Amino acid sequence: MHGPALPGWLMVALCAVTGAACLLRMRARSGEERRTAGGEALMGFGMASMALPTAALSPPEWSWAVYAAVFGAAALHGLAAVRRGGRHLHHVVGSLAMVYMAVVMGAPGAGAHAGH
C-alpha cells in the first residue's frame, strides 16, 4: 500500500488477525468447512502481505507474478469446488480480484504516483 505508514500497518494487522482466526477455525472443523476456512486464511494472509507499507518492505519485481500464480491457482481450485456443488463462489471472485491486484501492482509504473 502506498501513502501514510500507519493505515498500511493497521491494514496488515487486520488482515493477519483475520487469517489467524481462520486458521484457528480450520483446526476446529472438518470437511467442507475446513477447506472454506483454509481458503479464507489464504486470502487474509495474502492481503496482509500485499498491504505491507513500501517503506517497510519493497517487494522484488517477481513477487507480483508469484501472487498472481498463487491466487490464480486458488481461483481454479475454488471454481472446481463450485462445479462439484460447493457454495463458495465468493472465494473465486476474491481470488480473481487478488490476481487482478497483483497484475496491476506488477505492471511497469505502478508506483505510488502512477495515476497522477
N, C-alpha and C positions, 0 to 999 in steps of 0.2 A: 504494500500500500504506500501511496505517496502522500505527503502532507505532514502535519504535526505528528510527532512520535507517540504521544500519549494515546490518541484514539486508535492508532495502529496496535499498540501493545494491549489495549483493552479488547480489541477485536481478537487478537491472538489468544488472550486468556479465555475469552468467552467460547471461542471455537474449540480450544483444547479441553476445557472443562466439559463441554458438550460431548466431545469424542470420548473422554474418560468415562463419563456417565453411561454412554452407550456400550463401552467395553464391560463395565460392571453389569449392565443389564444383560449383555451377551452371556456372561458367565452363569447367570441365574435362569437362563431359558434353554430351550432345545428346539430342534426342527426349524420350521419357517421363521419363528420369532427370533431365533438365534442368528439366522442369516440376515434378517432385516436389521437387527441391532448392529451386526458387523458392517453392513453397508453404510449405516448412519455414522458409525465410528470412523470409517474411512473418509467420509465426507467431512466430518468435524476436524479431523487431524489434517486433511488436505487443505481445508480452508484456513486453518491456523498457520500452516507453513506458507501458504500463498500471501497471507496478510502480514507477514513479518515486515516491520519497517525497513526500508532500504538502508537507513543509517546503521542498523544493527547487522544486517546481512545483505550483501549484494550477491544475488544468486548467479551462478555461471549461466552463460547463454544456453547451454544444452539442457538445463533443468526444466525449462518450459516444455521441451519435447518429451521429457520423462513424465511430467504432469499430464500432458495430453495423452500419452500412451496408457498410463495407469487408469485415468478416468475414462478413456475410450474403451478399455477392457472392462471396466466396471459397468459402463453403459451396455456393452454387448451381453455381459453376464445378466444384468438386470432385464434386458429385453428377452433373453432366453427364459428367465424366470416368469416373466409376464405371459409369454406364449404358453408356458406349462400350466397356467391358471393362477399365477400369483397376482396379488392386488396392489403391487407397489410400483406403479408406473411413474410415480413422482421421483423414484430413485434414478430411473432412466433419464428423466428430464433434468434432474440435478446434476447427474454425471455429464450430460451433454453441455450443460451450462459451464461446468468446470473445464471441459475440453475447450470450449469457445474462449473462456477467460485465459487459459494457458496459451492458446494460439495468438490471441490479441497481445498479451503481455510479451510474448516471444518475438513479435514482429519488429522489424527494424524501426527505430524511432519511437518505441513505446515507452518512453521515459515519462517523467512527471509532467512535462510541458509539451507532450506530443501534439495535443489537440489545440494548442493556443497559438 
